[in-house]
Every structure is written in C-alpha cells, then in structure tokens.
C-alpha cells in the first residue's frame, strides 16, 4: 500500500507521534508551553520567499561526538547529522513519519516486506541518491567490524532479516534483508511485522551513505566538510572534531529547497550556561538553553519556553563488576535515598519532572490512547523517595555484605547541569546513608560514555532519549548483552518477556504486548537495575524573530527545516 493508504493503519504509532509532541509542548513550564507550541509550528506553512533568510545561531551544551550516522550515539550528533542528511522518512510537525528520500512505500499484507520508491535527490557532490546508498549504510550499521552501538536498531528493534546473525558474525553483511532492486527501488524484508518501522526510518542509523565517496575518505569519514556529503536541507561548510563552533549553508540542490527559508545554521558549543545566556542577550545566539537560577531570571520573558526533550536521566550501577552493587538491597537503599523533587525543583528549575518509572512519560501512547507512563506511582513500592525505607534496606545490605561503610565513584559529564545534579545526588546519598561516600569523577561526555560502555565505572549519571515512539526504546536496553546495558545486568524472565513482545505472538497483539511491557518494567524497578531521576525538559530562549523551530521528544529533538528568521 502507498503512504496515503498507510495513514489509516499507523496503529498506535501515529497517535504516539501526535500525542507525544503535544504533551511535550504542554506539560512543561506552564503558560510558557504555549510559546513552545508556537515556536514549533508557526511559520511551518510560511512561504520561504516571505522571510528574510539569514543564519540561525544555535547554542549546544556539548560537542558533537560523531558525524558518522552509523556510529553516532548521542542526541547532539543526531541533530547535526539530520541537518544535512535525509533518510527515507522525516518527521512532520507532530512527529509522525512522512516521506523524505522515499517518495512512496508499498507494504505487503503480512507487514514483513517494505518497498520504498525513491524520489529524484542528489548528494552535494552531484551524485544521485540511490537505493544502493541505503543498502551500504545499513550494512555498515550491522557490520561487526564497525561495532555500531545502534546495530540493534536493525536487529532487535527493526527486525531486519539476518541483521542479528550478521552482528553475531554468523553471516556476511551481504545477507542483510535489504536489496536495491534498482536505483530507485529499495526492498526491505523483516522477520516479523514491526508496527513502528516507518518511524525508524528518520533515525540517523538508517541514513544512506554514498559508498564510492566513503571509500575515498579512508578513516577520515565524518571528520570535516570534505569528508561528508549532504542530501539534506543544509551543507556542512566548517567543522572539525570536537569543534566549539561550526557552520552550514542552505543546500540549493535539496529536493525541497524552495521550502527552506534559512540561509544557514551556525552552532556554538557553550558549556557555561551563564555565558550562553549573555551571548543570547547580546544577540550572538538565537536559541540557547538555560538551567537552574537562570530560569527564575527569565521565566516571565515572552521569549522563554520550556519543552519536553524526552530524555530520562538516571543512575546506572555497575552490577556486574562491583560486588557491593550486585547486592540488591544496597541498590534499593540508594534509589530510595534520592529526592527527585529536590533535584528538579531546587536545582534544575527548567520544567523537568521527577521520574519513578524506567520509561519516562509523554512520548509513547498505547492502544487505548493513554500515556504508557502517566501513572508515576505505579511502582512506588520499588522506586520512591523514602528515607526510612532507604535506611532499612541499607542496614540489611550492610549485614549481608559484612561492611559498615562504602565508597563509590560516580562518573558525570563535564557539562553544567549534570554536574549540579551530581553534586546534589552525592549530598542526598551521603546524608541519608551514613558511612556512604560518593566521589564524583567529571569527564567529557565522550569519555564518560566510553567508560560506561567499557564497564569502567561504579556509578554513572547518564541519560537516554527515545529513538522511536514505543516503550521498547527504553526497555530494550536492559536485555542481556545490549550495548546500552551498562551494568551488564541479566535476567532470564526479563529477556523472555522482551523476546515475546518483539518476535513472539505479542508482537501482533497490541493490548497483550502493552501489558507485558509493564511486567518487564516492574522487574527493572523491583531489582533496582537503574535509579530513575527525572524526565528532562529543556528551558530555552528563542528569539522573537525566529519561528518554526520544531521540538520533538523522540529521535530528533530540534528540526530547522521549517524555521523562519525575520529581520
């Protein structure tokens, strides 16, 4: 069936895309959310010729980690890659999947074969974008030699035929279930129906790569403007790894160039939030993030907005490598000792909300139209702030471990907000649990992520943003062997539930699947596999001259294709 027919059978995904965006723009920051909604939608229908054009000046709080779409893992990198690259699909203003490089798509009656028909589009070197570019990109994602952290998006999540076997080294990459029928036709074979498959197509791991160009770059691919190609709205003109400033210009050969009003994008990495606010106030920035006391300063400014970012911030204990943290009672003591309300209300002050579930609210909607995580008291017996319970579990743990004191190192990003949160976490844990010491190890984000992936940590303050509008984007992380299962926790019952929801009978039973996902989430919280802290809202200043910035809680947090900047 074609896209126009597909609309009627988006299942819960379309509702998730619409309601997630709506909730994210109305649940954070009170009346300021109206401004966020306006910023996300106003100007989307404006003709490009009516705007003054100009360059949009954007603040980032951390450096880009990678411009390789199959290697990148963080939201900042994804945003930048998506500025200059289109996949098969893109997000509309409500977050639903709509055509991009794919002009149309046929889906087989059994839901296991997708045939994408590509539009006429060009790479910035003049080459046509072809089906073979997608085949090459996807093969790179599952190639064990690349060790892509997001390879599971094709295997466990996307269920592309033979992806799991290729990742395991059991089959060659050429056996992947994706075929270039001809230059303009891409066929994808799935093991089972995946109701949200089209929404995966706007995620950067599924972006195309021009093989001939890639082969000219050797090991430098994605490290400079000369080693990337654009097929998207903008072209990268100035960049180097770990750059604190870089730029893009409008791609005049973009297939939808007439709808792009901006002349370009200019990014600045500013880690000090006060410096960023000053740059905004002097007009150097058009968009900047705020945190803490800054929000009190500007919350009544009409240019202030608070938007749901979709991220869950949590603490991951290294269950596998730290014997004390393998003790479930000690982990429960830690999670019950955390006052999430104080973290969000006294430290962040940006609209972020305490979270007591493994899946945060406001991005995934179920078969009945309800938010998967609307009930934040659902697991109160396992996750809450309760100093008395914390003390009780702590005493039990001390008895079981034969120790009266504990010292743990916690890795944290070298960014403003995470450091402030980490300091409060340290104070809360040490105050509520006498004899416990938490030493903070501040690292650049790239190093912190690498250390957690390598198991070189004891406690880690980290975050995860939803890659698609389904609880599995979180729950899939704690399956045995998943690269994002930092603590290397393993539970056979949990694995079995996730498997049944992914490839078993429940994958075609929306109601039964939803109930089973709750069962899986309960296991994570009952065993204190992670300590949820809060769902992130971004407090931002957006110039009144700027309209049409799209804010999404899923996959790509900010999109600028329909942004207009007036003089």
Secondary structure, 3 states (H helix, E strand, C coil): CCHHHHHHHCCHHHHHHHHHHHHHHHCCCCCHHHHHHHHHHCCCCCCHHHCCCCEEEEEECCCCCCCCCCCCCCHHHHHHHHHHCCCCEEECCCCCEEECCEEEEEECCCCCEEEEEECCCECCCCCECCHHHHHHHHHHHHCHHHCCCCHHHCCCCCCECCHHHHHCCCCCHHHCCEEEEECCEEEEEECCCCCCHHHHCCCHHHCCCCHHHHHHHHHHCCCEHHHCCCCCCEEEEECECCCCEEEEEECCCCCCHHHCCCCEEEEEECCCHHHHHHHHHCCCCCEEEECCHHHHHHCCCCCEEEEEEEEEEEEEECCCCCHHHHCHHHHHHHHHCCCHHHHHHHHHCCCCEECCCCCCCCCCECCCCCECCCCCCCCCCCCCCCHHHHHHHHHHHHHHHCCCCEEEEEEEECCHHHHHHHHHHHHHHHHHCCCEEEEEEEECHHHHHHHHHCCCCCEEEEEECECCCCCHHHHHHHCCCCCCCCCCCCCHHHHHHHHHHHCCHHHHCHHHHHHHHHHHHHHHHHCCCEEEEEEEEEEEEECCCEECCEECCECCCEECCCCEECC
